Amino acid sequence: MSVEPYESKLETALTALQSAMTLVRADIAAYPTPISGCDQQYIRLMADQTRLSNAIRSLQARPFVATPRHLEAG
């Protein structure tokens, strides 16, 4: 049984999120001028764009890894 490293799954997820972002942005660009505060579909697209952006940013962030204050020789 072969196990893929988790990093490949993260890359797959990032690619899928970026693809979804492209589609949402295209939908927003093609959307007719909304009536402010009254257009539920437009509001949903904007909310989805924010969610996707946050998810992409989270996957692209470098995690903080604590290191000891005193490095040992070796």
trRosetta pair geometry for C-beta under 8 A, 3 or more apart (Angstrom, degrees):
i j d omega theta_ij theta_ji phi_ij phi_ji
4 8 4.8 -85 169 58 118 135
4 9 6.6 125 105 -42 122 89
5 8 5.5 103 68 -3 76 97
6 9 5.3 -53 -160 35 50 115
6 10 6.4 53 144 -22 74 101
7 10 5.5 -52 -150 35 37 114
7 11 6.4 39 151 -20 67 102
8 11 5.6 -49 -148 36 35 113
8 12 6.4 39 150 -21 64 103
9 12 5.5 -50 -148 35 34 114
9 13 6.4 35 152 -19 65 104
10 13 5.6 -52 -147 37 32 112
10 14 6.2 35 153 -21 65 106
10 59 6.0 170 -173 -155 96 107
11 14 5.6 -52 -145 36 31 113
11 15 6.3 33 154 -19 64 105
12 15 5.8 -54 -149 36 29 111
12 16 6.4 28 153 -17 64 107
13 16 5.7 -56 -148 38 31 111
13 17 6.3 30 154 -18 66 107
13 59 6.4 -161 101 -110 109 151
14 17 5.8 -55 -146 37 30 110
14 18 6.3 30 155 -18 64 107
14 56 6.7 96 -144 -132 77 71
14 59 4.7 -166 -87 126 99 146
14 60 7.1 109 -130 -62 129 78
15 18 5.8 -55 -147 37 29 111
15 19 6.4 32 153 -20 63 106
16 19 5.6 -53 -149 35 31 114
16 20 6.4 32 152 -18 64 105
17 20 5.6 -53 -147 37 33 112
17 21 6.3 38 151 -23 65 103
17 52 5.7 164 -171 -156 90 86
17 55 5.3 -140 -136 107 145 118
17 56 5.1 -176 126 -76 130 85
17 59 7.0 148 33 15 152 146
18 21 5.5 -48 -147 32 33 116
18 22 6.6 39 151 -22 62 100
18 56 6.3 100 -74 -114 73 126
19 22 5.7 -50 -154 30 33 114
19 23 6.7 30 150 -15 64 104
20 23 5.7 -55 -152 37 36 111
20 24 6.3 34 152 -18 69 105
20 52 5.7 -151 102 -118 108 135
21 24 5.7 -53 -143 38 32 110
21 25 6.2 31 157 -18 65 107
21 49 7.0 90 -138 -135 77 68
21 52 4.6 172 -83 142 89 139
21 53 7.0 105 -118 -68 126 63
21 56 6.6 -4 -46 -44 146 144
22 25 5.9 -57 -147 38 27 110
22 26 6.4 29 153 -20 62 107
23 26 5.7 -55 -149 35 31 112
23 27 6.4 33 152 -19 65 104
24 27 5.6 -53 -150 35 33 113
24 28 6.4 34 151 -19 66 104
24 45 6.0 161 -164 -161 90 83
24 48 5.3 -150 -124 108 141 114
24 49 5.1 -178 135 -81 134 80
24 52 6.3 174 20 6 152 154
25 28 5.6 -51 -146 36 34 112
25 29 6.3 35 154 -20 65 106
25 49 6.8 99 -72 -116 69 117
26 29 5.7 -53 -145 37 31 112
26 30 6.2 17 159 -9 65 112
27 30 6.1 -65 -144 45 27 102
27 31 6.3 46 152 -49 63 101
27 45 5.6 -142 107 -129 118 132
28 31 5.5 -41 -149 5 31 121
28 42 7.7 95 -124 -144 77 76
28 45 5.2 165 -78 147 88 133
28 46 7.2 100 -109 -74 126 66
28 49 6.7 13 -45 -59 145 141
31 34 6.8 2 140 -48 120 97
31 41 7.7 -175 -135 114 127 107
31 42 5.8 131 166 -103 152 95
31 45 6.8 -158 -55 34 152 167
34 38 7.5 174 169 64 90 73
34 39 3.8 -111 -153 23 109 156
34 42 4.0 -48 -86 -9 147 172
35 38 4.3 -25 98 55 109 119
35 39 5.5 134 45 -40 70 99
36 39 7.9 -19 -76 8 8 99
37 43 7.9 54 -132 -73 28 127
39 42 4.0 32 113 22 121 117
39 43 6.2 154 91 -18 66 87
40 43 5.6 -56 -144 39 32 113
40 44 6.2 36 155 -23 66 105
41 44 5.6 -53 -150 34 30 114
41 45 6.6 33 151 -20 64 103
42 45 5.6 -51 -150 33 34 112
42 46 6.5 32 152 -17 65 105
43 46 5.7 -55 -149 37 32 111
43 47 6.3 33 151 -19 65 107
44 47 5.6 -54 -146 38 31 112
44 48 6.2 32 155 -19 66 105
45 48 5.7 -54 -146 37 30 110
45 49 6.4 35 152 -23 63 104
46 49 5.6 -50 -149 32 32 115
46 50 6.7 33 151 -18 62 103
47 50 5.7 -54 -153 35 33 112
47 51 6.4 33 151 -18 66 105
48 51 5.6 -52 -145 38 35 112
48 52 6.2 34 156 -18 67 106
49 52 5.9 -54 -146 38 28 110
49 53 6.2 32 154 -21 63 109
50 53 5.7 -55 -146 36 29 113
50 54 6.4 29 156 -18 64 106
51 54 5.9 -56 -150 36 29 110
51 55 6.4 26 154 -17 64 108
52 55 5.7 -57 -146 38 31 110
52 56 6.2 31 156 -19 67 107
53 56 5.9 -54 -145 37 28 110
53 57 6.2 28 156 -18 64 109
54 57 5.8 -55 -145 39 28 111
54 58 6.2 32 155 -23 63 108
55 58 5.6 -54 -149 34 30 114
55 59 6.5 23 156 -14 64 106
56 59 6.0 -59 -149 39 30 105
56 60 6.2 19 156 -12 66 113
57 60 5.9 -64 -143 43 28 107
57 61 6.4 43 154 -41 64 101
58 61 5.8 -43 -150 12 29 117
67 71 7.7 -4 158 -82 114 91
68 71 6.4 142 80 -83 103 46
68 72 7.5 17 80 -15 151 87
